Amino acid sequence: MSKKAKISKKLLRTFGKTNATYRLIKDKDRVLVALSGGKDSLAMAHLIKNMHQHAPFKFEFQAVTISYGMEDEDYSFLENHCKEYDIPYEIYQTNIYEISQDTMREGSSYCSYFSRMRRGALYTYALERGFNKIALGHHFDDAVESFFMNLFYNGALRSMPPIYKAKRGVHVIRPLIEAREEQLRFFAKDNNFFTIGDESCPTMKIAAKMPYNRANTKEWLKELEKKHNNLFTILKASFKNIHDDTFLDINRLKRDDE
């Protein structure tokens, strides 16, 4: 008999409400769960498994880890974990790392490059095997950080949607987009799960600058939240109450003089 992870009622409620609000996983869906081995994707895999067992409709799911093709990659702990908890799982072997040596443009961000290649591999895997949705483990802290990074560094008001249709036809969903990172950290700690972080990224193998902008933004938000403990509550309300006709975008202005 497979083991069952402990999931807090609050996390279950957040996950369930998000799925119901945005209709992320529906009847007859085939969901591919991107499992990196970090706390976020592990929590997502277990929440989707729990949903699979209790939802009043039928859907299929499978977890997959994208292998970059590096010599010292070892995902045996994930294979054992998924077997122990009865989560369908496969490792998708690629040569992303080898390709990067020839296709990386000078001055490009290594993190952005490997992220794009990993996402492309997920699309390929999903489409070849008939999955119509890919689940990513982004949480609300990620969405807020992305919003401020786009604001400060890219001059754009942009964040992370709970669902969107990729150019290649598959839908990308973010079932944890309303969960806080601390909830997922507690989930991993409460279950005593081994997790991996940035050490599995190919960027760590290359003498390249790490993404300081995201780290700085995360630290800035952390300090801001200490002063305003309801910061993320207000931000979540703001993300759902958008008045896009109040900015300087001429395509969104409401006017009656024409």
PyMOL commands that set and color helices and strands:
alter all, ss='L'
color gray80, all
select helices_A, chain A and resi 9-22+39-54+76-84+96-103+110-128+140-154+181-190+198-200+202-205+212-227+231-239+244-246
alter helices_A, ss='H'
color red, helices_A
select strands_A, chain A and resi 30-34+60-67+89-93+133-135+163-165+171-173
alter strands_A, ss='S'
color yellow, strands_A
deselect
rebuild
show_as cartoon
